[in-house]
Amino acid sequence: MKKSEKMYAKLSARLTDEEIVDGYLFNDDEVSAEEREVDHQEFLALRMKRLSEMTEGEKLFGRLMKLKYRMQDYFETKEFDPAYSFARLLKGYSSIINRSNKEFAKDLGLHHSKLSRLLNGKEKPNVELMYRLDKHSNGELPAHYWWRLYAKEFEHTIMNDQEKRAEESKRVSNALRTG
């Protein structure tokens, strides 16, 4: 008896055929490599057809979701990765929306030179910008995602900038003595 037939027998003891059809997919154990290739080619043709029928809005949404899921995956990591810096992902967002920097700056209520400095990592973002990015993305990329990106980067800077730490330490007098 095939594996799928055993599974069907087991399921049919407690479910109707309609419930089984709605909830399960059975693989036929005896599918040849040629049949798999034909199925794969049919799937690719359907996928390409669907992609060609997508509206610009659907494509934009898909690209936004890709960026959002990349951010979410990055939040799960412990280490800072420069590929996920605030500036880099802001550039990625700018590319996704397909607007010039001047148009994007205007959308956000910023001077284009300030946006340029943010995109190049020369200026640090503020919470107001993150609220604007949230609104600009229609909530798909929430303000707290942008903040988490920046916070992870900032934490990395604080932990690793020994030069700045030493410079600022020179300005401290009467440091506490513990222990």
C-alpha positions in Angstrom: 0.0 0.0 0.0 1.3 3.4 -0.9 2.2 5.9 1.8 -0.6 8.3 0.7 -3.2 5.5 0.7 -2.2 4.6 4.3 -2.5 8.3 5.3 -5.9 8.5 3.5 -7.2 5.5 5.4 -6.1 6.9 8.7 -7.7 10.3 8.0 -10.9 9.0 6.6 -11.6 7.3 10.0 -12.2 10.8 11.5 -12.8 13.2 8.6 -15.1 13.5 5.6 -13.6 13.4 2.1 -14.3 17.1 1.7 -12.4 17.9 5.0 -9.5 15.8 3.8 -9.4 17.5 0.4 -9.5 21.0 2.0 -6.8 20.3 4.5 -4.3 17.9 3.0 -2.0 17.5 0.0 -0.9 14.0 -0.8 2.3 13.3 -2.7 2.4 10.4 -5.0 5.5 8.4 -4.1 6.0 7.2 -7.7 6.5 10.5 -9.6 9.3 10.2 -12.1 12.0 12.8 -12.7 10.4 13.6 -16.0 7.0 14.2 -14.4 8.6 16.4 -11.8 10.4 18.4 -14.5 7.1 18.9 -16.4 5.4 20.0 -13.3 8.2 22.4 -12.5 8.0 23.9 -16.0 4.3 24.3 -15.7 4.7 26.0 -12.3 7.3 28.4 -13.7 5.1 29.3 -16.7 2.2 30.0 -14.3 4.5 32.1 -12.0 5.8 34.1 -14.9 2.3 34.7 -16.2 1.2 35.9 -12.8 4.2 38.2 -12.5 3.5 39.8 -15.9 -0.1 40.5 -14.8 0.9 42.2 -11.5 0.0 45.9 -11.2 2.7 48.4 -10.2 1.0 48.7 -6.8 1.3 44.9 -6.3 5.0 45.0 -7.3 5.7 47.9 -5.0 3.9 46.1 -2.1 6.0 42.9 -2.8 9.2 44.9 -2.7 8.2 46.6 0.5 7.4 43.2 2.1 10.8 41.8 1.0 12.5 44.8 2.8 10.2 44.4 5.8 11.0 40.6 6.1 14.7 41.3 5.7 14.5 43.8 8.6 12.6 41.3 10.7 15.2 38.6 10.0 18.0 41.0 10.9 16.3 41.9 14.2 16.7 38.2 15.2 20.5 38.3 14.8 22.7 39.4 17.7 25.5 41.1 15.7 25.5 44.4 13.8 25.8 44.0 10.1 26.9 47.1 8.1 24.7 45.8 5.2 21.7 46.6 7.5 22.8 50.0 8.6 20.1 52.7 8.7 21.6 54.5 5.7 21.8 51.4 3.6 18.2 50.3 4.2 17.0 53.9 3.7 18.8 53.8 0.3 17.1 50.5 -0.3 13.7 52.0 0.5 14.5 55.0 -1.7 15.2 52.6 -4.6 12.0 50.6 -4.0 9.8 53.7 -4.2 11.6 54.8 -7.4 11.7 58.5 -6.7 14.6 60.9 -7.1 16.3 62.1 -3.9 14.7 65.5 -4.4 11.3 64.0 -4.7 11.8 61.7 -1.7 13.2 64.5 0.4 10.1 66.6 -0.5 7.8 63.7 0.4 9.5 63.6 3.8 9.5 67.3 4.4 13.3 67.4 4.4 15.9 69.5 2.6 17.5 67.3 -0.1 20.9 67.9 1.3 19.8 66.5 4.7 18.4 63.4 3.0 21.7 63.0 1.1 23.6 63.1 4.4 21.3 60.5 5.9 21.6 58.3 2.9 25.4 58.5 3.0 25.5 57.9 6.8 26.9 61.4 7.4 24.0 62.4 9.6 22.1 60.5 12.3 18.4 60.1 12.0 15.9 61.3 14.6 12.6 59.9 15.8 10.6 62.4 13.8 12.2 61.0 10.6 11.1 57.5 11.6 7.5 58.7 12.1 7.7 60.2 8.6 9.0 57.0 7.1 6.3 55.0 8.8 3.7 57.4 7.3 5.4 57.4 3.9 5.4 53.6 3.7 1.7 53.6 4.7 2.7 51.8 7.9 4.3 48.8 6.1 7.7 49.8 7.6 6.8 51.0 11.1 8.7 53.7 12.9 9.9 51.2 15.5 11.6 49.1 12.7 13.6 52.1 11.6 14.5 52.8 15.2 15.6 49.2 15.9 17.8 49.4 12.8 19.5 52.6 14.1 19.6 51.4 17.7 21.5 48.3 16.7 24.0 50.3 14.7 24.3 52.9 17.5 24.9 50.2 20.1 27.7 48.7 17.9 29.3 52.2 17.7 29.2 52.7 21.5 30.7 49.3 22.2 33.5 49.6 19.6 34.5 53.3 19.4 37.5 53.2 21.8 39.0 56.4 20.5 35.9 58.4 21.3 35.6 56.7 24.6 39.1 57.6 25.6 38.6 61.2 24.4 35.5 61.6 26.4 37.0 60.0 29.5 39.6 62.8 29.6 36.7 65.2 30.4 35.5 63.4 33.5 36.7 64.3 36.9 36.0 62.6 40.2 34.9 59.3 38.7 33.3 57.0 41.2 35.5 54.4 42.8 33.6 51.1 43.5 34.7 48.0 45.2 
